[in-house]
Structure formats: C-alpha cells, structure tokens
Amino acid sequence: LGANLTELDDATLKLLTNRDVIRVDQASTGSRMVGRDGDVIAWTSDLADGSHALALFNVGDAPVTVKKPLAFYGLESGSLRARDAWAGKDRGRIESVSATLSPHGCLLWELRK
C-alpha cells in the first residue's frame, strides 16, 4: 500500500480492514481466470472450507449488467448461498449472477452449498 497509514480516511480504512475480503484473500487456492465476456473478466477460487469465491471485474468505462448462470463460470449448477464480501451482506440462495457493475467496478461473492 503506497499511503501513509496514519492518515487514511475512514472509507479507505474500512476497505483495507474488510474481514470478508481478507478471509477470501487469505483462504483462496487455485485462483484462476475463468472467462471474459466483453468488458467483464471473471475469476474463481476455492476456499479452505469447500466454498468458492467469484470475482467479476468490469474493465470498461460504462456500467455493465451481468446475467449468467453459475455454470457459466465453471461453478456448480443449482442453488448456492451467496455472500457479498464487499458489502458484508448475504444475498440468499442464487442459481445465477444478476448484477450491474460500475465502470471499473468489481463484484466479490462467497458461494456455499
């Protein structure tokens, strides 16, 4: 991190200390790019507890709406419990990804049976 840690604003400190994101970072194995669909790049990883992480990155300059089944990303088909790691909120059971990514935005979900 190229910043003076004693002068971080609250938003940056909250971002850097997000427990869900840190857990995904520290517990991920087998991280891999699983595809690109236009401006959206998808990565998945396996987590130590048997769950998975899904990260979507919008590398474009415009918002992008994503509507894809989990199988599109090489994940188990069927219903999985999803947790938004950035927001720290459960999304309930899902069978597909349905989200809008801001320009240069990122989605990071933990997915469990």
N, C-alpha and C positions, 0 to 999 in steps of 0.2 A: 504494500500500500504506500503510495507516494504522497502521504499527507502528514501533517503534524497532528498526532493522536490527541494532544491536549486541547486542540482547537476544533474538533469535529462538531458539526451541528447535530441536532437531535435526529434528523432523518437519516444521516449517514451512519451515525452510531447504531441506530435501530437496524439498518440494513446489514451492517457488519456483525451484529450480535444475534441475528435471527436464528433461533435454535433449530427450527425445522430445516432451514437451508444448510446449516452447519452439519446437522445429522446426515442429510443426503450426501454432502461433500465427503464426510469422513467415513461413511459406511458403503460407498459405491464401489462396485467392482465390475469389470467387464464393460466399462462405458464405451459406447460406440455410436457413430452416426448411422441412423437407420434410413435416412432418406432426405430428399429435398423436393418440395412441391412449390415451384415458383420462388417467392421470396422467403418461404418458411423452411428452415432446416430443423430436423428432428434428431434428437439423441435419446437413447435409453441407457439405463444401467440397472444392475441387480443390486439389491440391498441385502445386508447381512441377515435380516430376519425373513428372507424369502419374498419380500415385496419388490417392487420395481419403481424406478423414477423415470418420468418422461419430461423432457425439456424441449420446448419449441421456441425457436428464435426467429423473429421477423427481421430480416436483414434489409428490408426495403424502406422507402421513405413515405409509405402510405399504410394506413391500417389494413389488416388482413383478417378476414373471417375464416376460421378453420372449422370444418365439419367432416370428420373422418372417423371410421370405426377403429377401435383399439388395435384390431388385427392389422390395419394399415401400417402401424408402427412396429409390427412384429411381436405385439403383446398378446396375451391370452384373450380369446374372444369370450364373450359373456360379460356378466356384470362384475365390476370391481369397485371397491370403496376408494374414493379419491379424496386426497387432501391437498389443498393449495398451499405449498410450502412458503411462498412469499407472503401470503395473507394470513397464514396460520389458521385456515378455516376448512372444515370438512365440506365436501361438495356432495356427499351422499354416494349412492351407487350409480355407476355410469357404465354404458356399453360403447360409448363413442366420445370423442372430443368435440366439444362445441364451444368455441371461444373466439373472441376478437382480440388480436394482438396489436398494440400500438406500434407506430413506426419505431423500429429498433427495439421493440419490446420483447419480453421473454415470459414464458409460462413454465412453471416447475411444479409438477404434481407427483405425489407419492401414491402408488396404486397397490392395493391389497385385496386378497380374496375375501 
